[in-house]
Amino acid sequence: MPGRPTLPPLPTDRAAGAAERARTAATRPAASVQALGLGTSQLLAAATLDDGLVLVVVPRSGGLATAVREAPEGDLAAKVTVTSRSSQPLRNPLRARLELAGWLTPVPAEEEAELVLAFAAVRPDDVLLDVGLTATLLCLDVAEVLLHEGGGWTEITPEVYAAARPDPLGVAEDDLIAEHAGPLAELRARVQAWTGDDPVHLLGLDRYGVLFRVEPRTGCYDLRTPFPTPLTSTGELPAAVRTLLTRTR
């Protein structure tokens, strides 16, 4: 169709940028843990520190904390799952699911206070005030990282995951979407014209572009309108969106 803009799907090379997207997903609050012999339960909180260390907060008197303390080898096989969902009104708001598998170990008492502060620096949560009282801090020695997104998955080495950093737009994503609602709505309308009758909804944004969820009658798929160059700060977003609007005319 003449004049039809090129809107590529999410990158097929899932290794590129996957670690960054995984670290971004790790900042989301919805986290659970599946431990050997204990099934699945919700975590009070979970975080990946700046140096890549993965920490979780669990009830001090709960079965998981007890199982870790009493583990014969000093650790317990477990998998932490963090779910990333869009705040936009979508039929299926799921964006990504991050799985971190490894072994849970107790945090040494002499390191607890320092690690609580490091936890709060990347993910503030009132439950951290309960650590040492009704809650316990555990460390996950990560052996496997899997990022599920867009109907597929990418395996990331623990070393690459630890070295990556979250997307700089991630922490302010909802505020940025609200602040630039007008231009993003105009961009969505351009994408809608490109896709035809299938409904198009804003999914979110990251430093690589604006993401849209296309919802045919059955199933769904995601599209990215890529920025000319990846952004390095939130202040670059307005100019990047204006460039996309100019190009899609």
C-alpha contacts under 8 A as a table, 3 or more apart, distances in Angstrom:
res1	aa1	res2	aa2	distance
1	M	4	R	5.62
4	R	194	W	6.41
5	P	194	W	7.04
5	P	247	R	7.95
5	P	248	T	5.70
7	L	191	V	7.91
7	L	223	L	6.69
7	L	224	R	6.48
7	L	225	T	5.67
7	L	226	P	7.97
8	P	11	P	7.79
8	P	223	L	6.32
8	P	224	R	6.19
8	P	225	T	7.07
9	P	12	T	7.87
9	P	222	D	6.34
9	P	223	L	4.53
9	P	224	R	5.76
10	L	150	G	7.68
10	L	222	D	6.65
10	L	223	L	5.88
10	L	224	R	5.75
11	P	14	R	6.31
13	D	16	A	5.83
14	R	17	G	7.19
14	R	18	A	5.89
14	R	153	W	7.82
14	R	154	T	6.02
15	A	18	A	5.23
15	A	19	A	7.63
15	A	154	T	6.62
15	A	155	E	7.87
15	A	156	I	7.56
16	A	19	A	7.85
17	G	20	E	5.30
17	G	21	R	6.31
18	A	21	R	5.04
18	A	22	A	5.99
18	A	147	L	7.41
18	A	154	T	7.10
18	A	156	I	7.39
19	A	22	A	4.91
19	A	23	R	6.16
19	A	156	I	6.48
19	A	160	V	6.56
19	A	161	Y	5.13
19	A	164	A	5.84
19	A	165	R	7.91
20	E	23	R	5.11
20	E	24	T	6.18
20	E	161	Y	7.56
20	E	164	A	5.42
20	E	165	R	5.59
20	E	166	P	5.41
20	E	167	D	6.30
21	R	24	T	4.93
21	R	25	A	6.14
21	R	166	P	6.77
21	R	167	D	6.91
22	A	25	A	5.05
22	A	26	A	6.20
22	A	98	L	6.35
22	A	147	L	6.11
22	A	161	Y	7.37
22	A	166	P	7.70
23	R	26	A	4.95
23	R	27	T	6.85
23	R	48	T	7.55
23	R	161	Y	6.99
23	R	164	A	6.73
23	R	165	R	5.99
23	R	166	P	4.81
23	R	167	D	7.74
24	T	27	T	5.51
24	T	28	R	7.57
24	T	165	R	7.51
24	T	166	P	4.27
24	T	167	D	5.70
24	T	170	G	6.48
25	A	28	R	5.65
25	A	82	V	6.89
25	A	83	T	7.00
25	A	84	S	5.58
25	A	96	A	6.88
25	A	97	R	7.32
25	A	98	L	6.56
25	A	166	P	7.97
26	A	47	A	6.55
26	A	48	T	6.57
26	A	82	V	6.11
26	A	98	L	6.99
27	T	47	A	6.57
27	T	48	T	7.54
27	T	122	V	7.83
27	T	123	R	6.96
27	T	166	P	7.78
28	R	31	A	7.75
28	R	82	V	6.82
28	R	83	T	6.84
28	R	84	S	5.89
29	P	45	A	6.89
29	P	46	A	7.35
29	P	82	V	7.44
29	P	83	T	7.86
30	A	82	V	5.74
30	A	83	T	5.55
30	A	84	S	7.33
31	A	42	Q	6.22
31	A	43	L	5.71
31	A	45	A	6.90
31	A	46	A	6.53
31	A	80	V	6.98
31	A	81	T	5.54
31	A	82	V	4.34
31	A	83	T	6.39
32	S	40	T	6.83
32	S	41	S	5.59
32	S	42	Q	4.16
32	S	43	L	5.01
32	S	80	V	5.78
32	S	81	T	5.31
32	S	82	V	6.62
33	V	40	T	5.53
33	V	41	S	5.56
33	V	42	Q	6.27
33	V	43	L	6.45
33	V	78	A	6.79
33	V	79	K	5.59
33	V	80	V	4.41
33	V	81	T	6.15
34	Q	38	L	7.07
34	Q	39	G	5.39
34	Q	40	T	4.20
34	Q	41	S	6.57
34	Q	78	A	5.53
34	Q	79	K	5.14
34	Q	80	V	6.46
35	A	38	L	5.34
35	A	39	G	5.86
35	A	40	T	6.73
35	A	64	L	7.60
35	A	76	L	7.17
35	A	77	A	6.02
35	A	78	A	4.15
35	A	79	K	6.40
36	L	39	G	6.88
36	L	76	L	7.01
36	L	77	A	5.75
36	L	78	A	6.15
38	L	63	G	7.60
38	L	64	L	7.27
43	L	46	A	6.85
43	L	56	V	6.98
43	L	57	V	6.37
43	L	58	V	5.85
44	L	56	V	7.55
44	L	57	V	5.36
44	L	58	V	5.54
44	L	59	P	7.45
44	L	127	V	7.02
45	A	56	V	5.74
45	A	57	V	5.12
45	A	58	V	7.46
45	A	125	D	7.57
45	A	127	V	7.45
46	A	54	V	7.47
46	A	55	L	5.75
46	A	56	V	4.27
46	A	57	V	6.27
47	A	54	V	5.86
47	A	55	L	5.49
47	A	56	V	6.51
47	A	119	F	6.45
47	A	122	V	7.20
47	A	123	R	6.43
48	T	51	D	7.90
48	T	52	G	5.59
48	T	53	L	5.53
48	T	54	V	4.43
48	T	55	L	6.36
48	T	119	F	7.72
48	T	122	V	7.63
49	L	52	G	5.16
49	L	53	L	5.21
49	L	54	V	6.36
49	L	55	L	7.69
49	L	118	A	6.63
49	L	119	F	6.27
49	L	122	V	6.39
50	D	53	L	7.39
50	D	122	V	7.38
50	D	162	A	7.97
50	D	165	R	7.50
51	D	162	A	6.27
51	D	163	A	7.10
52	G	161	Y	7.04
52	G	162	A	3.84
52	G	163	A	6.58
53	L	139	C	7.53
53	L	140	L	7.58
53	L	141	D	7.92
53	L	162	A	7.15
54	V	139	C	5.93
54	V	140	L	5.40
54	V	141	D	7.35
54	V	142	V	7.56
55	L	119	F	7.56
55	L	137	L	6.82
55	L	138	L	5.71
55	L	139	C	4.61
55	L	140	L	6.08
56	V	137	L	5.86
56	V	138	L	5.33
56	V	139	C	6.41
56	V	140	L	7.57
57	V	127	V	7.98
57	V	128	L	7.72
57	V	131	V	7.61
57	V	135	A	6.50
57	V	136	T	5.63
57	V	137	L	4.76
57	V	138	L	6.32
58	V	62	G	7.28
58	V	64	L	7.38
58	V	65	A	6.71
58	V	135	A	5.61
58	V	136	T	5.41
58	V	137	L	6.64
58	V	138	L	7.59
59	P	62	G	5.08
59	P	65	A	6.95
59	P	134	T	6.08
59	P	135	A	4.42
59	P	136	T	6.02
60	R	65	A	5.95
60	R	66	T	7.79
60	R	132	G	7.95
60	R	133	L	7.46
60	R	134	T	5.21
60	R	135	A	4.40
60	R	136	T	4.93
61	S	65	A	6.81
61	S	66	T	6.96
61	S	134	T	7.27
61	S	135	A	7.80
62	G	65	A	5.69
62	G	66	T	6.41
63	G	66	T	5.11
63	G	67	A	5.98
64	L	67	A	5.07
64	L	68	V	6.24
65	A	68	V	5.25
65	A	69	R	6.24
65	A	136	T	7.07
65	A	138	L	7.97
66	T	69	R	5.14
66	T	70	E	6.11
67	A	70	E	5.16
67	A	71	A	5.78
67	A	76	L	7.34
68	V	71	A	5.18
68	V	74	G	6.92
68	V	75	D	5.83
68	V	76	L	5.65
68	V	104	L	6.71
68	V	105	T	6.25
68	V	106	P	6.78
69	R	74	G	7.05
69	R	75	D	7.92
69	R	105	T	7.89
69	R	106	P	6.78
70	E	74	G	7.28
71	A	74	G	5.04
71	A	75	D	5.71
71	A	76	L	6.27
72	P	75	D	7.55
73	E	76	L	7.88
74	G	105	T	6.57
75	D	103	W	5.71
75	D	104	L	5.34
75	D	105	T	4.80
75	D	106	P	7.78
76	L	103	W	5.10
76	L	104	L	5.07
76	L	105	T	6.82
77	A	101	A	7.78
77	A	102	G	5.82
77	A	103	W	4.42
77	A	104	L	6.38
78	A	101	A	5.93
78	A	102	G	5.68
78	A	103	W	5.59
78	A	104	L	6.41
79	K	99	E	6.62
79	K	100	L	5.53
79	K	101	A	4.15
79	K	102	G	6.30
79	K	103	W	7.99
80	V	99	E	5.80
80	V	100	L	5.08
80	V	101	A	6.27
81	T	97	R	6.89
81	T	98	L	5.55
81	T	99	E	4.56
81	T	100	L	6.34
82	V	97	R	5.86
82	V	98	L	5.11
82	V	99	E	6.61
83	T	94	L	7.57
83	T	95	R	7.92
83	T	96	A	6.16
83	T	97	R	4.62
83	T	98	L	6.37
84	S	94	L	6.26
84	S	95	R	5.48
84	S	96	A	5.08
84	S	97	R	6.07
85	R	93	P	5.21
85	R	94	L	4.45
85	R	95	R	5.14
85	R	96	A	7.02
86	S	89	P	7.97
86	S	90	L	7.89
86	S	93	P	5.06
86	S	94	L	6.36
86	S	95	R	6.25
86	S	203	L	6.12
86	S	204	G	6.64
87	S	93	P	7.27
87	S	174	D	7.36
88	Q	93	P	7.13
88	Q	202	L	6.89
88	Q	203	L	6.39
88	Q	204	G	7.74
89	P	93	P	7.25
90	L	93	P	5.15
90	L	201	H	7.14
90	L	203	L	7.93
91	R	215	E	8.00
93	P	203	L	7.87
94	L	97	R	7.93
95	R	149	E	6.27
95	R	150	G	7.43
95	R	203	L	7.99
96	A	147	L	7.00
96	A	148	H	5.50
96	A	149	E	4.60
96	A	150	G	7.55
97	R	147	L	5.96
97	R	148	H	5.01
97	R	149	E	6.65
98	L	145	V	7.42
98	L	146	L	5.95
98	L	147	L	4.71
98	L	148	H	6.28
99	E	144	E	7.94
99	E	145	V	5.80
99	E	146	L	5.12
99	E	147	L	6.42
100	L	142	V	6.32
100	L	143	A	7.61
100	L	144	E	5.92
100	L	145	V	4.86
100	L	146	L	6.71
101	A	142	V	5.74
101	A	143	A	5.84
101	A	144	E	5.11
101	A	145	V	6.52
102	G	140	L	6.25
102	G	141	D	5.36
102	G	142	V	4.47
102	G	143	A	4.80
102	G	144	E	6.60
103	W	140	L	5.45
103	W	141	D	5.11
103	W	142	V	6.77
103	W	143	A	7.89
104	L	138	L	6.41
104	L	139	C	5.55
104	L	140	L	4.50
104	L	141	D	6.31
105	T	138	L	5.82
105	T	139	C	5.31
105	T	140	L	6.41
105	T	141	D	7.48
106	P	137	L	7.07
106	P	138	L	4.94
106	P	139	C	6.25
107	V	111	E	6.77
107	V	112	E	6.22
107	V	137	L	6.18
107	V	138	L	5.42
107	V	139	C	6.11
108	P	111	E	5.41
108	P	112	E	6.33
109	A	112	E	5.24
109	A	113	A	7.99
110	E	113	A	7.32
111	E	114	E	5.59
111	E	115	L	6.19
112	E	115	L	5.21
112	E	116	V	6.08
112	E	137	L	7.32
113	A	116	V	5.18
113	A	117	L	6.49
114	E	117	L	5.29
114	E	118	A	6.37
115	L	118	A	4.88
115	L	119	F	5.97
116	V	119	F	4.97
116	V	120	A	6.17
116	V	128	L	6.64
116	V	131	V	7.89
116	V	137	L	7.99
117	L	120	A	5.06
117	L	121	A	6.24
118	A	121	A	5.10
118	A	122	V	6.86
119	F	122	V	5.63
119	F	123	R	5.93
119	F	124	P	7.11
120	A	123	R	4.99
120	A	124	P	4.20
120	A	125	D	6.68
120	A	128	L	7.46
121	A	124	P	6.35
124	P	128	L	7.88
125	D	128	L	5.85
126	D	129	L	5.75
126	D	130	D	7.78
127	V	130	D	5.39
127	V	131	V	7.17
127	V	135	A	7.71
128	L	131	V	5.34
128	L	135	A	7.91
130	D	133	L	5.18
130	D	134	T	5.48
130	D	135	A	5.29
130	D	136	T	7.98
131	V	134	T	6.39
131	V	135	A	4.47
131	V	136	T	5.18
131	V	137	L	6.47
132	G	135	A	5.96
132	G	136	T	5.97
132	G	137	L	8.00
133	L	136	T	7.67
142	V	145	V	7.47
142	V	158	P	6.32
143	A	157	T	8.00
143	A	158	P	6.27
144	E	155	E	7.66
144	E	156	I	7.33
144	E	157	T	6.63
144	E	158	P	6.25
145	V	155	E	5.84
145	V	156	I	5.25
145	V	157	T	6.35
145	V	158	P	6.28
145	V	161	Y	7.56
146	L	153	W	6.63
146	L	154	T	5.69
146	L	155	E	4.63
146	L	156	I	6.19
147	L	153	W	5.38
147	L	154	T	5.19
147	L	155	E	6.48
147	L	156	I	7.65
148	H	151	G	7.11
148	H	152	G	5.75
148	H	153	W	4.19
148	H	154	T	6.55
149	E	152	G	5.57
149	E	153	W	6.01
150	G	153	W	7.95
150	G	221	Y	6.96
150	G	222	D	6.78
156	I	160	V	6.63
156	I	161	Y	6.38
157	T	160	V	5.35
157	T	161	Y	6.22
158	P	161	Y	5.02
158	P	162	A	6.05
159	E	162	A	5.16
159	E	163	A	6.26
160	V	163	A	5.15
160	V	164	A	6.24
161	Y	164	A	5.36
166	P	170	G	7.08
167	D	170	G	5.28
167	D	171	V	7.98
167	D	206	D	6.64
167	D	207	R	6.60
168	P	171	V	6.94
168	P	206	D	7.93
168	P	207	R	7.09
168	P	232	T	6.82
168	P	233	S	6.17
168	P	234	T	7.23
169	L	172	A	5.61
169	L	173	E	5.67
169	L	205	L	7.71
169	L	206	D	5.74
169	L	207	R	6.20
169	L	233	S	6.82
169	L	234	T	5.81
170	G	173	E	5.06
170	G	206	D	6.55
172	A	175	D	5.43
172	A	176	L	6.08
172	A	234	T	7.94
173	E	176	L	5.12
173	E	177	I	6.19
173	E	204	G	7.33
173	E	205	L	6.81
173	E	206	D	7.71
174	D	177	I	5.17
174	D	178	A	6.31
175	D	178	A	5.15
175	D	179	E	6.05
176	L	179	E	5.02
176	L	180	H	6.06
176	L	234	T	7.88
177	I	180	H	5.34
177	I	181	A	5.59
177	I	184	L	7.51
177	I	204	G	7.65
178	A	181	A	5.10
180	H	183	P	5.86
180	H	184	L	6.22
180	H	238	P	7.51
181	A	184	L	5.23
181	A	185	A	5.96
182	G	185	A	5.17
182	G	186	E	6.36
183	P	186	E	5.04
183	P	187	L	6.21
183	P	241	V	7.09
183	P	242	R	7.54
183	P	245	L	7.94
184	L	187	L	4.97
184	L	188	R	6.11
184	L	202	L	7.96
184	L	241	V	7.50
185	A	188	R	4.97
185	A	189	A	6.29
186	E	189	A	5.12
186	E	190	R	6.50
186	E	245	L	7.76
187	L	190	R	5.10
187	L	191	V	6.39
187	L	244	L	7.64
187	L	245	L	6.18
188	R	191	V	5.05
188	R	192	Q	6.07
188	R	200	V	6.98
188	R	201	H	6.98
188	R	202	L	6.71
188	R	212	F	7.55
189	A	192	Q	4.88
189	A	193	A	6.28
190	R	193	A	5.17
190	R	194	W	6.46
190	R	248	T	6.90
191	V	194	W	4.97
191	V	195	T	6.25
191	V	200	V	7.27
192	Q	195	T	5.20
192	Q	196	G	6.13
192	Q	197	D	7.65
192	Q	198	D	7.60
192	Q	199	P	6.93
192	Q	200	V	5.66
193	A	196	G	5.49
195	T	198	D	6.35
195	T	200	V	7.88
198	D	214	V	6.48
198	D	215	E	5.93
198	D	216	P	4.89
198	D	217	R	7.55
199	P	214	V	5.86
199	P	215	E	5.41
199	P	216	P	6.61
200	V	212	F	6.57
200	V	213	R	5.78
200	V	214	V	4.54
200	V	215	E	6.34
201	H	212	F	5.58
201	H	213	R	5.23
201	H	214	V	6.46
201	H	215	E	7.97
202	L	210	V	7.98
202	L	211	L	6.36
202	L	212	F	4.57
202	L	213	R	6.21
203	L	210	V	7.94
203	L	211	L	5.25
203	L	212	F	4.69
203	L	213	R	5.48
204	G	210	V	6.27
204	G	211	L	5.16
204	G	212	F	6.90
205	L	208	Y	7.79
205	L	209	G	5.93
205	L	210	V	4.39
205	L	211	L	5.40
206	D	209	G	5.64
206	D	210	V	6.55
206	D	211	L	7.84
207	R	227	F	7.86
207	R	230	P	5.26
207	R	231	L	4.69
207	R	232	T	6.93
207	R	233	S	7.95
208	Y	226	P	5.71
208	Y	227	F	5.74
208	Y	229	T	7.16
208	Y	230	P	4.73
208	Y	231	L	6.61
209	G	224	R	6.13
209	G	225	T	5.41
209	G	226	P	4.14
209	G	227	F	4.89
209	G	230	P	7.56
210	V	224	R	5.64
210	V	225	T	5.30
210	V	226	P	6.61
210	V	227	F	7.84
211	L	222	D	6.92
211	L	223	L	5.79
211	L	224	R	4.59
211	L	225	T	6.54
212	F	222	D	5.63
212	F	223	L	5.19
212	F	224	R	6.32
213	R	220	C	6.88
213	R	221	Y	5.90
213	R	222	D	4.58
213	R	223	L	6.44
214	V	220	C	5.55
214	V	221	Y	5.34
214	V	222	D	5.93
214	V	223	L	7.36
215	E	218	T	7.30
215	E	219	G	6.49
215	E	220	C	4.48
215	E	221	Y	6.76
216	P	219	G	6.21
216	P	220	C	5.95
225	T	244	L	7.47
226	P	229	T	7.97
226	P	244	L	7.94
227	F	230	P	6.25
227	F	231	L	7.81
227	F	240	A	6.03
227	F	241	V	7.58
227	F	243	T	7.86
227	F	244	L	6.89
228	P	240	A	7.41
228	P	243	T	7.98
231	L	234	T	7.52
231	L	236	E	6.27
231	L	237	L	7.25
232	T	236	E	7.33
233	S	236	E	5.83
233	S	237	L	7.66
234	T	237	L	5.58
235	G	238	P	7.08
236	E	239	A	5.95
236	E	240	A	6.39
237	L	240	A	5.07
237	L	241	V	6.15
238	P	241	V	5.30
238	P	242	R	6.26
239	A	242	R	5.07
239	A	243	T	6.24
240	A	243	T	5.12
240	A	244	L	6.44
241	V	244	L	5.04
241	V	245	L	6.32
242	R	245	L	5.11
242	R	246	T	6.24
243	T	246	T	5.09
243	T	247	R	6.21
244	L	247	R	5.13
244	L	248	T	6.12
245	L	248	T	5.25
245	L	249	R	6.42
246	T	249	R	5.55
